[in-house]
Amino acid sequence: MVRGKTQMKRIENDTSRQVTFSKRRNGLLKKAYELSVLCDAEVGLIIFSPRGKLYEFASPSMEEILEKYKKRSKENGMAQTTKEQDTQYSKHSKQKLANMEEQIRILESTQRKMLGEGLESCSMTELNKLESQAERGLSHIRARKTEILVDQIECLKRKERLLSEENALLSRKWVDRQSVDGSGSTSSSIGLGSIEQIEVETQLVIRPPNAQDHCSVNSGH
């Protein structure tokens, strides 16, 4: 006689439900035991009856299996978390890369348009916008150019003042030196004239008489 297929739903009859629980529980415990022996597997089975009674089977022991299960679950959880983070990071990186590529494309297109290229597809509004941007950019360039020129002019003025001050200082030094050299020459000239006059007077007074002078004196007597 063929056994009918059991429907997978809760058995409403309490007695039938209890009988079915006992039979299938024993069969499940038996299968767990056979699996541990035949396949040398570590098996842990925990069953709570509808009334809360505990039935269990463990090979080699429930404590070891639970400890190993916790450790492996933690590792799997960390691996899963890492995998999810890597997936999210990869998605974020791809999205960021796509955004950067789009920004580069827009900038390159704008640059070409600012150079007057590829304007065929531009509307009047876009052309007005490009014109305003070009005028603002030109204004900034001119302002910066003026600032640099003003700085250069101020630098040249400072150099001019320094050179003028240095020139005036050198001129004063030259005049002072000429004054010192002129007074020294005058003193030297005066000294030499005095010496020559003294020598002349000395020669006139001290010069010994010669023979002619002696004869004149004798003839006078």
MOKA-V873500 format. One record per pair of residues at least 6 apart in sequence whose ideal C-beta (glycine too) atoms are under 7 Angstrom apart, sorted by the first residue. I is the first residue (numbers start at 1). J is the second residue. Records with the same first field share a line. If there is no record, write none. Layout:
# MOKA-V873500
I: J + J
This chain:
# MOKA-V873500
11: 17 + 20
21: 49
25: 47 + 55
28: 45
29: 45 + 55 + 57
32: 43 + 45 + 57
33: 57
35: 41 + 43
36: 43 + 59
42: 59 + 60 + 65
43: 57 + 59
44: 58 + 62 + 65 + 66
45: 56 + 57
46: 56
47: 55 + 56
48: 54
56: 62
58: 65
112: 118
113: 119 + 122 + 130
114: 130 + 133 + 134
119: 127
